[in-house]
Amino acid sequence: MAVESRFVVIRNGVEVQTFMDKKAADEYDKMLDMADNLTAMLTSSSVTLSEELTEELSIFLAQNRDEVLIALQAKKAKTDKKPVKPAKKKVAALVEDESLTKESLDKAS
């Protein structure tokens, strides 16, 4: 007999989604909590949106929270941390290559 653990996200007494691992279920539940908070904020604002649009926008913003935080300058964008090494050997090889002399480049221009 096989035993499976499943984690179910329940909102307002309704099963929303089932996950096989707890971490994914917790992340999804947290995203839904953020969407609920955003819906409340948008509903209380002076911006007039339909209920459906408010819900869609709230879920979109919650799903893309990292990009939203970067756009609001509350979080720094990830940058490529690999240092750029100069390609000295390649440049030297190109300079030594007779086909890439200054004269041949001038002729090609």
ChimeraX attribute file (.defattr): number of C-alpha atoms within 10 A of each C-alpha:
attribute: neighborCount
match mode: 1-to-1
recipient: residues
	/A:1	3
	/A:2	3
	/A:3	5
	/A:4	7
	/A:5	9
	/A:6	12
	/A:7	16
	/A:8	18
	/A:9	17
	/A:10	12
	/A:11	12
	/A:12	6
	/A:13	7
	/A:14	9
	/A:15	10
	/A:16	12
	/A:17	13
	/A:18	14
	/A:19	15
	/A:20	12
	/A:21	12
	/A:22	14
	/A:23	11
	/A:24	13
	/A:25	18
	/A:26	15
	/A:27	11
	/A:28	18
	/A:29	18
	/A:30	14
	/A:31	20
	/A:32	18
	/A:33	15
	/A:34	18
	/A:35	22
	/A:36	16
	/A:37	14
	/A:38	19
	/A:39	20
	/A:40	14
	/A:41	12
	/A:42	18
	/A:43	16
	/A:44	10
	/A:45	10
	/A:46	7
	/A:47	9
	/A:48	11
	/A:49	13
	/A:50	10
	/A:51	12
	/A:52	9
	/A:53	12
	/A:54	20
	/A:55	19
	/A:56	14
	/A:57	17
	/A:58	23
	/A:59	20
	/A:60	14
	/A:61	18
	/A:62	22
	/A:63	17
	/A:64	12
	/A:65	14
	/A:66	15
	/A:67	16
	/A:68	15
	/A:69	14
	/A:70	13
	/A:71	12
	/A:72	10
	/A:73	10
	/A:74	11
	/A:75	12
	/A:76	12
	/A:77	12
	/A:78	7
	/A:79	6
	/A:80	7
	/A:81	6
	/A:82	6
	/A:83	6
	/A:84	7
	/A:85	6
	/A:86	8
	/A:87	8
	/A:88	9
	/A:89	9
	/A:90	10
	/A:91	11
	/A:92	10
	/A:93	11
	/A:94	13
	/A:95	13
	/A:96	11
	/A:97	10
	/A:98	11
	/A:99	11
	/A:100	13
	/A:101	13
	/A:102	11
	/A:103	11
	/A:104	11
	/A:105	10
	/A:106	9
	/A:107	8
	/A:108	7
	/A:109	6
